[in-house]
Amino acid sequence: MPKKAAELSAIEIKRITKPGLHAVGGVAGLLLQVTLTGARSWILRAKIGTKRRDIGLGGYPDVTLAGARDKARELREKIQAGIDPVEERKAAREALIEGQRTRLIFDDAVVRYLANKQHEFKNKKHFAQWGSTLKTYASPIVGKLPVSEIGLNHIIQILEPIWLTKTETAKRLRGRIENVLSWATVTGFRTGDNPARWKGHLENVLPKPSKVAKVKHHPSLPWKGISPFMHELQQREGMATRALEFLILTATRSGEVRFATWDEVDLEQCLWSIPEGRMKGAKEHRVPLSDEALKILKALPRMTGDHHLFPAPRGGELSDTSLAAVVKRLHNSSIELGGEGYIDPKEKRMAVPHGFRSTFRDWAAENTNYANIVVEKALAHTIGNKVEEAYRRGDLFEKRTKLMSDWATYCNAEHEKGTVTSIREKQA
């Protein structure tokens, strides 16, 4: 143990200005360090195990003489108890740094997750919806909470109020929270189970979505009513009208048509290639173009500086509601003329653009002999499981070409007597 020095007073300490180490007494090994620049600080020199340590106690005069002696006595008690104050301080500092590093709040985790995953989203709208859902429902409850502290009680608090009334939204919200928390776990910001997972976890707390929410299908027109509808549609002008007609003839989705560009179309090969980025299944989809579909494209005007097949009046793609508005105008016109409008008899609602895919599907099933797989490929649906899909590398393009030609013929058939020739009869 260091020799005990004479105990200096506060006034004497104040007068020490010579650079070097000065024993101040009161506690063995307590020193005042004066640098060449005149800065002064406290040091406790002590032997810990087999090593001599110089332990800093703070600067003078921020730490007074009395304060330095108190700190020195406390450290000497720890050393006598077998504790290394230097290692203890180092561990505490590392724990503090680690705690700060892992204290990522949920809102910031969402931002970082989306930044990493933004290229996986099919379009800007989906990207915006993803973040908006979390901001609306999750942020008010866990937005400012560190992801490491989010538990089952928080997830229940988020989901329970909308689970029965907005089931589909709640399902998507749960999945998105799960993804964010999984990312936080992998990146080291949280540990343990994911409180938002469904299997073996939330399924034991919340009712199954299928039991509380009735699946709502897109209202569709019965296949026997498609020809009269197409006849009325062809009497109307407008870019959205032609886009809807093209959508029906190709059995594609609204977004696939509205965002279509001329560089995706090969008029000579009668082919429209929709890139994977706009496809629901994230795979390129080749659409054979019937004569009727080609006729529409060849008659379209080309807008300078805009490469969309069906540009909006002011340029860019048509809005999501533009095609639906066409259906609504035809529906209202039919009613005004004493007709029944264009209603889905099962849903009791007006048909919507996406519903024409169901019209096509029903027509193919009930009125033709085409194999189910050909029809499903025409709709760009996934066939079977991933293993089966991997082995079925062909897209049945030639068979789909004939199918889409027959569909176009049916859509444009005369219905003066309310009947048309069955494609099945033609194939027989």
N, C-alpha and C positions, 0 to 999 in steps of 0.2 A: 504493500500500500504506500502511495506517495507520502512524503513527509508533509506534515501539516504546517502551512505557512502562517505568518502573523496575520491576524484578521484585520483587513483594511476597512476604513469607513467609506461612506458614499462620497465625501469630500475628497478623500485621498484618491479614490478611483477616478474622479473627475479630472484630477491634476495629471494623471498618467498620460503622456503623449509620445513617449519614446517607442519606436517600432520594436515589436517582439512580443514574447509571451511573458505575462506577469502574474505570479501567484497572488490571489486575493484573500486566501484564508477562509475560514468558516466551514468549508467542506474540502476534504482532501482531493487534490487534483483539479480544483476549479481555477481557471485561468482567464485573464483578459488578454485578448489578442489585438495588437495595434499594428495596422499595415503601414506601408510607406506613404500611402495617401492620407493617412490619419483616421481611416475607418476603424471602428472598434467593435468587437463581438466577443461573446462568451464561449468558452470551450471547457468541457470536462474531459480530462485525460484519465483513463482508467484501464485496468487490465481485465479483459473478458476472456476467461479460459486461458489460453496460451498467447492471446494476441493483445497488443496494446491498441486502444482505440482513442481517437480524438473526436468527441461527440459535440457537435454544434448545439448551442442553447439559445441562439438568437442574437440580434445586434444590440449594442448599447448606444443610446439610452432607452430605446424602445423596451428592452428588458432591463429592469432595474437591478441593482446589486442584490436586493432581497429576493427578487423574482428568480435571478440566476441561481442563488443558493438553494431556494426551494426546489427548482428543477433538478439541480445536481444531487440533492439528497434523495429525491424520488428515483432517479436513475440508479443511484448506488444501491438502493433497496432492491431494485429489480435485479441488478447484477448479483447481489448476494443470494437472491432467490433462484439463480441459475438462468435468468432471462437475458438475452442479448438485446439491448435497446436499439442497437443499430439495425439488426435484422428485423426486429419487431416494427420499427418505423418504415423500413423498406417494404415489408409485407403489407402494411396499412396503406402506403402510397400506391402500391400496385393494385390493391383491392379497390381503392378509390378510382384509379384510372380505368380499371376494368368495369367498374360500376357505371362510370360516365359513358364508356364506350357502348355498353349494352343497354343504356337507358334511352332506347329509341321509342318515341311515341308512335301510336298507331297511324295517325295522319301522315307522318313522315315516312313510315314504312310503306304505306299505300303509294306515295309518290315514287319512292325508290323501286318498288316492285313493278309499277307500271312503266317506269323508265327502262327497266331491263326487259320487259315483255312487250313493249309497244309494237315491235315488228311482227308479232304473232297475231295481232288483231287484223281482221279483214278490211275494216274501213275506219275512218275517223269517228263515225257515228257510234260504232260499237265500243270504241275506245272511250269516248266521252260518257256513254251510258254506264260503262263499267265503274268508272270513278264516281259518277254522279250518284249511283245507288248507294255506294259506301258513304259518301258525304251526307246523303239525306238521312239514312237510317242508323249507320254505325257511329259516325263521328260525334253526334251529340252525347253518346254514352261512353265511348272508349277513345275518342279522337285524341285527347291529351294524355291518355294513360300509356305508360310504357308497355310495349308488347309483352315484356317478360312478366307483367302482372295481370294480364287478361286471362280470366278463368271462365268456367262454365256458367257461373251466375251472370256474367256480363253478356255472354252470347244469348242466354235465355231472355235477358232484359231487352236485347235488341230484336230478337225474332218473335217472341210471344205475341206482342201487340198486333202483328200483321200476318201471323201464321195461318189464321183461319179466314181472314178477310182478303188478303193479297198473297195467296199461297204461292203462285208462280214467282212473284217478285221475291218473296221470302226464301224460296228454294235457291234462286240465283244468288241472293245476298249471302246466304249461308256458305255456298260454294266459294264465293269471292273472298269472304273473310277467312275461310280455311286456307285458300291459296296464299293470302298475304301472311298468315301466321306460319304456314309451312316454310315460306321463303325466309321469314324471320328466324326460324329454328335452324335452317340450313346455314344461314349466314352468321349464326352465333349470337343473335340478339335475344333469344329465349331458349329454354330447355323444357323437356317434358312433353306430355301428350298434347295434341292439338284439340282445344276445347270446342272447335267448330266442326269437327268431323262427324259424319252421320252414322256410319256403320259401327255398331257396338257402342255407341255413345249417345248422340242426340236422339237416335231412333228410340231410345228407352225413355226419353223425356217428352218429346213432341209427337203428335199423331202423324202417321204417314201422309204425305201430301196427296197421294192417290185416294185416300179415304175422306179427305175434307174438301177437295176441289174437283169439280166436274170439269173434264177436259172440254174446252171449247174449240170446235173446228172452225176453220175459215169457211164462211158461207159460200156455197158453190151452186152453180146453175146445173140442173139435171142435164145429162148428156143429150137427151132428146130435144132440148130447147136451145142448143148452141147455134144451130143454123139460123133460126129466126133472129137471134141476138146478133150474129155476125152480119146478117143482111142489113139490119138497122145500123150497126156500127160503121159499115162501109159507106153509108149515106152521109156520114158526118165528116167534117174537115178538122184539121188541127194535128199538131205534132203528137200530143198525148194520145189522141185517138188512134193514130197509126202505130204508136208504141204499144198500145193495148192490143191492137189487132195482131201485131208481130209477136207479142207475149203469148197470146192464145195459140197461134199457129206453131210456136216453138216449144210450148209447155214449159216455159222457163219462169224464173222469179222476177219480181218487179225490179229489184236492184241490179240484177244481171242485165236487164234490158235498158234501164235508165242510164247506166254507166257505160254501156257498150260504145266502142269506138270503131272507126272505119278500119284501122289497122288490124282488128280482130277478124275481119270478114274477108273471105276469098270468094268473090262472085263467080269466078270461072269454075272453081271446085265446088261451088254450092255449099260452102262450109263457114260456120261461125265458131271460132275457138275462144271460149271464155277462160281467161287466166285463173289459176288456182286462187289468187288473192281475192277474187270476187265470188268464189264458190263456197257454199256452206260446208261442203266436205273437204275443202282445201286441196282439191285436185282439179287440174284442167279438164274442162268438159267440151267435147266436140259436138256441135249441134248441126245435123244435116238440114239444109235449107230446102224446103219444098218450092215448087214453082211459084206458089202463091206468096210465100215469104220473100222470095227473091224479087217478085214484082213490086212489093212494098218498098224494098231497099232501093231498087233502081229508080223509083219515082221520087225518092226523097231529095230535097234540095240540100246543098252543102253550104254550110256557113263558114265564111272566111275566118280562120283563126280558131275554129272550134271543131274538134275531131269526133264529137259525139254523133252517133247515128240519129238520135232523137234529141237535139238540143232544146233547152228552154228558150223562150222568146228573147231573153236577154243574154243568152249564152250559158254554157255549163249544162249540167245534167238536169233533167226534169225533177220536180219535187216528189216526195214519197206519196203525196196525196193527189197528184195530178191524174194518175191513171184511175184511181178510185172515183175521182170527180166525174170522169167520163161515164163510168158505170152508173153513177147516181143520176146523171142527166138523162141517160137512156131509160132508166127505171122510172123516173118522174114523167118523162114524155109518154111512156107506155100507159101509165095510169091515167094521164090526162086524156088520152085517146080511148079510154074505156078498157084498157088491158089490165092485166094483173101485176105488171111490173116484172122484175127479174129477181125472184125470191127463192131462197133455198127452202124447200118444203119441210125439211127436217128441223133446220135451225130457226125457221120463221124469221129470217133476216135477209136483207138485200145481199146479193152476191158481191164478192170483192175480188180484185185481180188475182190474188193468190189462190182463190177457190177454183179458178179455171184449170189448175193442175189436177184437182180432184175430178173435175168434169172429164178431162182427158183420160184420167186413170179409170174412171167408171166406164167410159165409152170403150176403151181398149179391152176391159175385162168382160163386158156384157155384149159387145157387138163385133168382136174380132176373135181370131184364133191365134194371135201373137202370144208367144211364151211370156210368162210373168217377168222373167229376167230381162227380156228385151224392153219391156215397158218400164221397168225399174231403172234400167240404164238410161232410157230416154229422159227420165225425171232426175237423173244424176243422184239416185239414191244408193247408199252403200248396200252391197249384196252380201248377205250372210255375215259371218264373222271375219276377222282380219286375216285368218289363215286362208279361208276360201277366197277372199278378195285378192290375196297375194297370188294365188294360182290362176285366177281369172284375169289375166292381164289385158285381154282384148276388150274393146268397148262395143262390140257388135254393131259397128257403124253401118255396114251394108243393110243389115236387117232393120236398123233404126231408120235408115233412109226411106225404106218402103213404108214403114209404120207412119212416119211423119207425113209422107205424101198422102197416104190414105186418110189420115186425120184432117189434113187440109182440104181434101176432096169432100169429106163429110161436113166440115164446117161451112163449106160454100155450096152445099147441095140445096136444091129447091125443096121447099116444104109447103108447097101450095095445098097439098091434101093432108098435110100433117104427118106424112110418112116418108121415109127414105129407104133406099136399098141397103140391106145389111152388108157390111164388109165381110162378115162370116159367110154370107151367101155367095159373095163374089169370089171368096177364096175357095169355096167348096168345089 
